[in-house]
Amino acid sequence: TVVVYGENPLYTARLWMTLDVLGVGARPPLFLDGGLQVWRAESRPLTAQVPDVPMGKVSLRPDSARLVEAEWILARLGHENLSLLDGRVPAQFEGEEGGREGTVRAGRIPGAGNLPWELLVESPERPRFRPLEELAALFEGAGAKTGNTVVAYCGVGLRASALYLVGRLLGRDTRLYDGSWTDWGSRPDFPIMPRRTVK
C-alpha cells in the first residue's frame, strides 16, 4: 500500500498522478488528505528520524492511456463524450493574460470548462478536498458530464494533476494532457478560444 503526502497539495497530486499512471502497487495509491498542514494543525506526531528501509521490488503496470497528447485532443474536439477541464485561473482561461508559461497566445482549448484547482479544497490554510458530492457537482458545473472521458490540463500539467486525482476519486474515466497550455498555446495552427494574442 502506497500513501503519498507532502506540504504542497499540488506536488502531492502530481506524485499521486505519476504513481497512478505507472501502476505502482496493486491498487491506486492513497493520499493523506490535507497533507502535513492538516496533520500539524491536528497535533499529530512528527519525527525527524530517517528510517532504514530495505530495498524492495516494484512491479510497474503503466497505463499510457491515462496521458494524452495534443493530437489526441484535436482529433476529438467537439465530441459529446469528451469533457476538457482547464485548471488555470479565470483570467488565463478567458484569455485576458497569457500566464507565466511563456506562450505567445492566450486563451483556452475550445469546449473546455474552467475549474481552478483551488475550488477543490476547503481553503489554502486547510487544503483538504471537499466532500465527494461537492467535487462531483464542481465537475458537472464545469461541463464534465457523468460518463464522459475527462481530460484535465492547465499551464504545465501541475494544477491539472489535482483535477486528475479528483476525477479518479470520483470514478471518472480521467486523462491528463501533460503538455497543457504550454504545448497547445505554442502551436499556431491549433484552435483556441478566445482568439487573442498577448504582446
N, C-alpha and C positions, 0 to 999 in steps of 0.2 A: 504494500500500500504506500503510495507516494503522496505526501502532503506538502503543499507549497505555501510559503508565507513570505512577508517582507515588510519594508517600511512604506513603499510606494505601491498603491493598488494597481497602477498601470504596469509596472515592471513585474509584479506578481502575475497579472493576467497574461503578460507576454510569455513568461516562463511556462505558465499553465498551458497556453496555446501550443507552444513548441513541443512540450512533452506529450500533449494530446495528439498532435499531428504525427509525431514519431512513434506513437503507440507504445509508450513506456508503461509497463505494468499490465496486469490482467484486466484492468478497467481504467476509465479516465482518472487522472489524478484528482485528489481532493485539494481544497484550499482553505486556509484559515480566514474566514470571513472577518473583515475589519483589520486584519494584519496585526503588526506589532503595536499600532496606535491604540486599538481597542484592547489588546492584551494588556498593555501597560495601564490603560485607564481603569481596567478592572482588577488591578493589583495582582496579576497572576505572576508566578515565579519566573525568574530570568537567571541566566548563568553566563559567565564569560569563558567557561571551560570549553575547549575544543575536544570533542570525543575522538577516540581512536577507533575508526570504523574500518573493518577489514574489507578488502577488495571483493566485490561480488561480480555476478554475471548479469548482464541486461540483455533481454531478448526484445528487439525492436520489431514492431509491426507497422511500418509507416503507412499512412493513408494520404497519398499525394492528392487525392480528390478534394481534400479539405482546403487546399490552396489553389487559387485561380489566377490566371494571367489576364492582361487587358484584352487580348484577342478573344478569350473565352467569354468575357462580359459583352464585348462588342457584338459577337455573333448572336447573343440572346437579348439584346436591348429591346424593350417593348413587349417581351413575353409576359403573359399574365401570371405565370407561376414563378417569376423571378422578382425578389424584393431586394433592392440595394439600400443599405443603411450607411449614412455618412456620419462619422463620429466627431467631426470638427465643430468649432464654434459657429454660431449662425452667420456671423459676418463673412467667414470664409465660405460657408455653404452658399450664401446668397451672391457671392462674387464681389463683395464690397472691398475685400482685401485678398491678396494672394497668399498671405501667410508666410511663415519663415522657411518654407520648403524649397524656395529658390526657383519655383516655376514661373514662367513668363505669362501664363494665362491664369485667370481667376474664374471660379465657378464651381460646378459640380457635374457629376455624371448624369445625363438625362434620365429622369424617372426615379432618382434617388430620394429617399426621405432623410430628414435630419434628426439624429438622436445623439446629442453630445453625451459623452460617457459620464459626465458629472451628474446627470439626471438619474443614473443607475444606482447611486449610493445615497445614504442618508444625508451626509454633509462631508466637506473636506476634512473636518476635525474627527468625524466618526464615519470612516469610509466603509461601512457595512452595506452590502447590497440590500435593496428594498425587497419586500416580500415578493414571492414568485408571481402572485396575481397582479401586483403593481407593475412588475417588469414585463409581464405579458401584455398588459394594457399599453405600456410605453411602446412596445414593439408594434402592436396593432395601430396605435396612433401615428406612428411614423411610416405606416404603409406596409409593414412586414406581416402580411396576412398568414393566418394559420394554414399550414400545408404547403406554403411556398418555400422554395430554396432561398435562403437569406445569405447575401454577400455583404460583409462588413468591410468598410475602408475608411481611411482618414487622411492624414497628411503623409505619414511614413509607415503606417501599419501598427504603431504603438497603441493609440487610443482605440483603434478597431479591435485590438486583442481583447479589450474588456467587453465589447459588443459580441465578439465571437464566444467568449466564455459564457455570457448570459444566454446567448442563443442555444448553446449546447445544454445549459442547465434547464432551459425550457423544453428541451427535446426537439428543437427545430433542426432541420437539415441546414446547417450553417457552414459557410465557407469564408475564407479570409482572402481579400485581394491585398497581398503584402506590398506590392508596388505602390498602391494607393494613389493619392493625388499627385505625388511627386512624379510618378510614372505617367499617369493618364494626362495630367495637365501639360506635360512636356512634349506630347505628341500632337503636332499642329493639325494632323488630318483626322483626329478623333473628336467626336462631337462633345460639346459642353453646353451647359445652361447655367446662368445667362451668358450670352456671348460678349464677354468683356476682356480687355487686355490691360494688365497692370503695367504702367510705365514708370 
